[in-house]
């Protein structure tokens, strides 16, 4: 393979070489493939491998929710890993947070097992629904008031258009910009994300913002897909009032830093600054949150009933939602609410 797929895990890059092997499945996750031979591994000096009296060992921090993917159906994945790398893999009891410990007589075998576990976990982490997202709140009273006016006027003038109904609209208390989504599976990962957010504030956010809130305007609406007659997401556009690109710079650098840390998957070169105001996902789930990654959204798009947004775009293309001061980026928890009705916050800068 001259051009193998590259996988970034925690700042390290691996070559992924596909091997034709039987896949094993965990009995509780029948739609997930847990074959340990998905990738061929190469020894890597990036791991901390300790020398012990009996050989070598390596510790891996793994959220307990992911243990089952290393164990596999009836323990087959774990057994195969141990056999092929000539190691012993100790996994904490299900539900107990701790470290997976790999031990073996040969350093190369321990590194091989660690590499395979990392690649395996990375594959399954990508399939987990996101739990948190970096957000900028746009739920200030003046914006909410204008949004409700927008909703009322759209339903008054466009309710006869195909698919348009009140169930499509965002909850005004949850209006926001999403910078990026994260899969944080235990308290340690949440704390790591909070710490990184504070580090970003010190490293570049305060400097770019000049230590002051950013004044932005929310004006106009646009659609996501190619055909306005078959719209799934309608969003409000956001720009800096002074015409600068400081908000875009902060968003892009935050995402870049989180991707580099391994806490976030890279989706686009630039963050698309948008505030969802109508979404066909809301028909079935008012608390739905769009994931930017189109690959993970395939199944949900199939279940959607699109709406005809042509008249909305024609009549409200330049609708003025208002001006707002942005003074914090939040690590927001999906499917949650705080006292104000906004998403519960795990951390913020």
N, C-alpha and C positions, 0 to 999 in steps of 0.2 A: 504494500500500500504506500504509494508515493505521497499522497496528501491525506493523512488520517485526520479524523475529527479531533480537535483540541478541546480539552475540558479543563476549566479553571476551578480549582478547589482550594479555598483558603489562601489565595495568593500564589499557589503552585499550579503549573500547567502540565497536563498529561496528554499523551497520545492515546486515543481510543481505537483499538484494533478489534473489529468484530470477529468473534469466533462462533462457528456453527456448533452449538451444543444444546442439549436438552435444557429447557427452562424449568425451574422449580417454582412453585407458588406457595404462598402462605395460606393456610386454610381459612383465615379470616379475610384475606384480601385476594380473592380469586382473579380479579382483573389486573393484578400487578404481577409482573414477571420478576422473579427473584433469583435468577440464575447467576451463580458466582462467576461463571466463565464469560460474562458479557464483555469483559475487557481483558486484554493481555497486559501484564504490568511490567514495569522496568524498575530496577533498584534506584532509590532516590535518597540522597543524603539530607533531605530537608526535614526528616523526621527525627524526633528526639528518641533515640534507642539507648536504653540503659543496659550496662553489663551487670549480670548477677552471678551468683555462685554456680547456678545451673546453666547459664548461657546468656540470653538476652531477653529484654522485654520492652514493650511499648504501650503507653496508655493513650486511650482515645476517648475524648469527651463526646458522648452521644446522647441526645434526648431519649428518654425511655419510650416515647411513642415510636421510635424507629428500631427498637431492639428486634421486633418481630421480623424485620426484613433481613437481618443478619442471621437470625435463627432459621427461618424458612419453615416450610411444611414438615412437621415431625422432626425438626432439627437438621434437615438434609443440607441446607445451605451452609450452616456452620460446620457440619461434618466434612463437607467437600472442601471448604476453605482450609480447614485444619489438615486434611489429608494432602492436598495439593501443595501446601506451603510448609508442611511438616512443623506445624505450630500447635499450640493449645490456646484457645480463645475463651476467656472467662467473661461472662455477661451477667450484670446484676439481675435480680429478680424483676419480672415485669411490674411496672409501676414505681419502681425504686430508682431515683436518679443516682447516677454514679458513673464510673469509668469502665470501659471495656478494656481488659488487659490481655495483650497478646504476648505469649512467651514461647521461646524456642531455643534450640541449641545453636542455631546459625543466625547471624545478624541479617543475612540476605533473605532468609525465610520470614523473619519477623517483618521486615520492610515490605516484602511481597504481600503478606497478609494485610498489613496496614493500608497499602495502596489499593488493594482490591476492596477493602471495607469502605474506604473513602469514596471510591468511584461508585460503589453500590449505593451508599447513602446519598450521594449527590444525585443519582438518578431518581431515587424515590422522593427526595426532598422537592425536586422540581414538579412532582405530581401531586404534592400536598396543596390543598386550598390555602391561600394566603390568610394570615391571622392578623396582621397589622399593616399599616401604610403610613407614609409620611404625608402630612396634610397641612394645608393653610386654610384656616376657617374663613368662610365668607358668609357667616350667619348673623352678621350685625343687624340690628333692628331695621335700619333704613333699607338694607339690601333685601331682607325678608319681606318688607312691605312692598317693594317694587316687584319682587318675584311673584307675590300673591296677585298683584295687579296684572302681571304678565299672564299668569295662569287663568285668571278670570276672563281676560280679553281673548285669549286663544280659544277657550271653551265657548265663548260667546260667538266668535267669528268663524271658527274652524271645526266645530264639533261634528259637522256632517262629513268632513273629510275622512277617508278610510282609516280606521284604526285609532283615531284620536279620541281619547277619553281622559277623565280626571285621574285614573289610576297610573298614568304614565309619568306624572310629575314628581319631582324630588320633594322630600320633606324639607320645608324651608329652614328648619333648625339644623339641618345637616348639609347645607350648601358649603362646598369646599373645593379646593384644588388638590388633586392627588399628584404627588411627585413620584412616588414609586411604592411598590408593594413588597412585603416581607413575609417570610415563613419563620416565625419564632415559636419554638416548640416547648420551651421551659423558661423558668425565671432567669436562669443564667444568660440565655440568649437575649431576652428582653433587656436585661441590665447592660449587656454588651452594646446593644443598639442605643440605649439611653446615653451611655458613656461616649459613644462615637458621635452622637448628636452634639453633646457638649463640646467635644474636641473640635468639631467643625465650626462651632460658634467662635471659639478662640482662634482657630487657624485662618478662617477667611470670611465668615458670615458678617461679623461685626465690622470688618474692614470694608467690605463691599457696600454694606448698608449705611456706613458712616455712623453707626451707633444710634440710628433713628429708625422709626417705623417707615415702611415703604408705602407710598401713596399710590394706589392703583385704581383704575376705572374698569368697571364691568359693563361692556357695551357690545350689543349685537349678538346674534346667534348663528351657529353654523352646524352642519351635520357631519357625521363621521364617515359614512359609507359612500359609494359611488353614485347612487341614484336617490335623489331627494324624495321621489315617490315611494321609495322603500326604505324609510329611515328607521334605524334602531336606536340611535343616540343623538340627541340634540343638545348642544352645549353652548354656554355663554362664553364670549371671548374676554380675555383679561389682558390689560397692558399697563405699563407704568405711565402715570400721568405726565411725568417730565420727559417722556419719549425715550428714556434710557433702556438698556437691556439688563439692568442690575438684578431684577427678579429672575430673569432667565439664567443669568450667570450663577446665582445662588442655587437655583434648582438643579442645574446641570452639574455643578461641582459637588453638591450633596449626594446626588445619585452616583456620580463617579466614585466618590469616597466609599459609599456603602457597597457598591459593586466590588471594589478592590478588597474590601474586608471580607467578602464572601457572604454578607448578610442579605444581599439583593442580587437578582439576576439582571444582566444587561438586556434591555429590550429595544431601546432606540439610542441614537447618537445624541439627540436632544430631547429634553422633556417637553411634551406638548401641554402647554398651560391652558387648561380648559376647566370649566365648572359645569358638570352635567346638570341640566334642568329637566330633561325628559329622557326616559330610558324604557325600552320595552321589557327589560328585566323586571321593572317595578310592578308589572301587571300581576305576576305571581308572587313576588317577594318585595314588599316595600322597603326592606332593609338591604336589598342587594347592592353590591359595590362592584363596579366594573373593574376587571383586571386588565391592565394594559397589554399583557401578553396575549396576542391573538391566538397562539397555539393552544392555550389552555381554555379558550373560550369557544371552541368549535361546537361542542355539544349544546351549549346554551343558545348559540345563535340559531341552531336548527329548531329549537323549541319556541323561538320568538315569533310574535305576530307583528310585523313591521307596520308603520303608519305612513301616510302620505303627508310629508312635511313641506310640500311646495308652497302652499298658501301661507303657512306659518313663516317660512323664510321670506316670502314676498312682503308680508305685512309687518313682520317684526324683526327683519334683518338688522335693523339699527336700533333696536330697543335699548333704552338706557336703564340699567339696573342700579347704577349709583357708583359712588366713590367710597373706598374703604382703606383704612390704615392696617397694614399687615405688620405685626410685631413679633410673631412667633411661628416656628415650625413645630408641629406636634407629631409624636409617635402615637397614632390613633389605633384603637382596638376595633377590629371588625365586629359587626353584630352587637354593638353596645351603645349605651346612652349615658350621659352625665346629667346633672341637675338642670342644665340649660337645654337639654335635648340633643346636644352635639355628641359626637363619639367620645367615649371614655378615653382619657389620655394616660399613656404609660410613661411618657416623658416629653419634654419640650425644650426648645432653646429660645 
